[in-house]
Amino acid sequence: MSLDLDLLFREQAENANEIYERNVNAKLAKALRIIGFDNTYVKAKGAHLWDNKGRKYLDMLAGYGVFNVGRNHPGVRKVLIDFMEGDFCSLVQMETPLLCGLMGQELKKRAGFNLDKVYFCSTGAEGNETAIKFARRTTGRSRIIYASSAFHGLTSGALALNGSTVFREKFGTLIDTVKVPFGDLAALEIELKKGDIAAFFIEPIQGKGVNIAPAGYLAAASKLCHANGALFVADEVQTGVGRTGKFLALHHEPGVEPDMIVLSKALSGGFVPVGAVLMTQRIHDAVFSSLDNAVVHSSTFGKSNFAMAAGLATLNVIDEDKLVQNAEAMGNLLGQKLQALMPRFEFMKEVRWRGLMLAVEFAKPQSLKLCTAWTAVHALNADLFCQAITMPLLQDHAILTQVAGNHMTTIKLIPPLVIDESDVDWFVGAFETVMTGLHKFPGPAWDSLTRIAKNALA
Ligand SMILES: Cc1ncc(COP(=O)(O)O)c(C=O)c1O
């Protein structure tokens, strides 16, 4: 008898947090419980989730930016069901899979920039590992430059490009890298001039903090890299595939000249892990330099026809449903509506966005009472203030959001690109109510925050 998924969920959904705590990651299970994020979701469609009690949620997190086409998109699902029911094959390995070649062709067409070959892998971190190796092999140099607050994944090579000590510390000696401030061309040039740099890795919009590269920075940085014999690598794992209102975030920047672009996350509609590294012919030739070297870099699941079928279906859905255009329109609507709230709420410092990658940043307010509340909460825990927003958004308004990074006073919104005006209104109405509560001190919003901080400390 085959596994009955319905039955599993019906009988055990209630205990999911406890089962996970026992068998997978106890600290994560507990942290989620403390902040009330321990729901079990059992159904998903588009930009919405349902928990095991039947409550409907608005998903402003999209699985960390995986579900650009929305969850369970029928156009992608049908192709995958057809694939399985048609007994197609995958991972023959000693072949040149058709769907892989076609997916490479589609990506090259959409990306442009004279990038000539595509290497396929399974995750964003693996894409960046690939780009690190390829940059070193192409240039014969080993050091890599990354930006403050950067996040390129958590495998050993990618970790050496991570801008946060929380992730890096106590994992031993990493490969030779150097950090420069995000957006600082002068600092970048000083490092490049040392002559030992293989590549500069950069996210056009940083996932941690939603920091948008200043206009002209990416183009100038790519030119500086080339003038100094280094490669320019754009990590578009989160910003790619329509997220920012263009297919790539680099398409917002005239004159940029990438040598490699790393994609993953949304590339296969969220059903199958997939990553891709687009590169110039020169890089491809340096790595795959002879017949003996034809598989000098590869991974078992990298070019699976199943993932490629999902990828081709996803690109098709993005075109047919005009999701890039919707990302731009809904991003502007949401961003402008949130910006319009700023004069009423002194905690709000900035709303910034490009397409459907948005941030609301908070800062210490002017008025004495609120300033006291802010200082007291920060003294308890640097991460707590944003939880005062994400927690009631989830518990009282059924909206899933996240804090933009460790010790940041910014919340981040990366919903599926399928959201419509009613979803925007749902979010803005809820956010306004939460802000109104937080601007009353003393008040219930602050009481519950203090309680949570004490629970966590205990
Ligand atoms: C910009 C960026 N690069 C790389 C990664 C790592 O991707 P993965 O988690 O698939 O390894 C992420 C993940 O969040 C990311 O946002």
The ligand as an ORCA input file, in Angstrom:
! r2SCAN-3c Opt
* xyz 0 1
  C      21.346     35.947     -2.649
  C      21.389     34.517     -2.204
  N      22.398     33.739     -2.609
  C      22.494     32.461     -2.238
  C      21.554     31.886     -1.415
  C      21.676     30.454     -1.002
  O      20.728     29.687     -1.663
  P      20.402     28.207     -1.123
  O      19.720     28.383      0.187
  O      19.520     27.623     -2.184
  O      21.683     27.499     -1.006
  C      20.481     32.664     -0.965
  C      19.487     32.089     -0.056
  O      18.708     32.722      0.576
  C      20.397     34.003     -1.364
  O      19.409     34.791     -0.960
*
